[in-house]
Amino acid sequence: MRSATVTAGNDRIRWVELPGREPTRVYVHGLGATSPAYFTQVAVDPRLSGHRSLLIDLLGHGHSDRPTGFDYTLESHADALAAALRSADVGHAEVIAHSMGGSVAIVLASRHPGLVSRLVLIDSNLDPIPPDAAALGSSGIAAHTEEEFLAGGWESVRDRVGAHWWSTMRLAGREALYRSAVNLARGTVPTMRELLIGLKIPRTYMLPEADGPLPGADALAEAGVNVVRIPDCGHNIMLDNPEAFVRATEEALAGPVPAERGA
């Protein structure tokens, strides 16, 4: 386990690191998750292993610190992640990111371009979504006020998300979980989709085949984003169909390393 200080209050982001060659690969989890639990199986697959790999936990999640004074916007998550990567002497990384982690990775690539050379996004949020008390995930959490959530609303979330998700969601600080969900549902300005379209690095977006066509897929394709539909899986593609995920990720990361850009 390694760590880096990422805030003025000395809060630390932590990660599991696998040694190997450059470019470094950075794995980023989704809301209420943790990267070692979600990515270890695929990161050590012979088709993806051999690169230096950081299975990193965002601030407020997993093994990282859970500061209650942090705002947990996508921008703040991205800046904290950037600080951790710079401390670890990571640049020009290939970032593989799931769900909310993909949204953070898009903002990271936009705000800190020298840190990211490729993006592999796994069913990530690209647009704002309205709060919906009946929904799971960020939309359902965002239907509470923070006071309601901390006073007991988190229990209804626990009971509805199921044992698998709760096994890692319970590790997140409750303020971190709530604020991350609200800010993910709110999105960014410009939106994550618009930021993704504007990036000039290789980008792949995976989604479950069962979800049907990705809204706005034509515009993404015109911008050079490779949209890949994965069969026999739900939202957690790397856990549900690791074989197809590894094949698609290997293909997405193939080819010459793009020329480095300024930080």
Disulfide bonds with the S-S distance in Angstrom:
none
